[in-house]
Amino acid sequence: MSQIQRHTLSRTVHHQHDDDHVNWSQVGETLTLLALAVAQIDTSMKEGNESVDTLTGSFTLIANKTSMLLDHFDKDGEDTPAEIKEAAQIIHQEIGKAVVAFQFYDRLSQRMEHVGDSLEKMGHLICDPKTRYLANEWQSLQDKIKSNYTMEAERIMFEHILAGRSIAEALDIYHHHFNKPMDDSFGTDDEIELF
């Protein structure tokens, strides 16, 4: 499969005369839904990146100011009440934990970019009648998808899905193997919790 430029997937279906048994409207609808999924992933990640960048900047500023307070307390803070010093230390520690938690978003962003890229490559494979039925093209796509995985958990889910397991079974294996609690809610509660 040749290198495909990102964001070029559309409903356009390439026709080939000896490929008349394919229902072109179904292929077109499939391509439309794949293009929509890629666009939704990309716009969601762009909006998420902007929000996380703002939060990261705010937390960095707060961490710097807290460090300044702690330095001041260490040098000139004999008269500073102990509970104020302790509060500043706790704030500083909690900010450090929050910054580490932001690293999760970076991993999520990379994973979602790989998902969007894989969906788009699959769409291009489907729309080309020269490659659509070639097992080696599908194997090449699967190999590229698998090579993007950086976590063992992703590779295990990939293998189980390719082996014919359902999504529920693959998730169950993941949760069991990695001792992760089963939570299929995906944070769909409408309530938003602020710090």
Secondary structure, DSSP 8 states (H G I E B T S, - for coil): -----TT---S-----GGGTTS-HHHHHHHHHHHHHHHHHHHHHHHHHHHHHHHHHHHHHHHHHHHHHHHHHHHHH-TTS-HHHHHHHHHHHHHHHHHHHHHHHHHHHHHHHHHHHHHHHHHHHHHH-TTTTT-HHHHHHHHHHHHHT--SHHHHHHHHHHHTT--HHHHHHHHHHHTT----TTTT--S-----
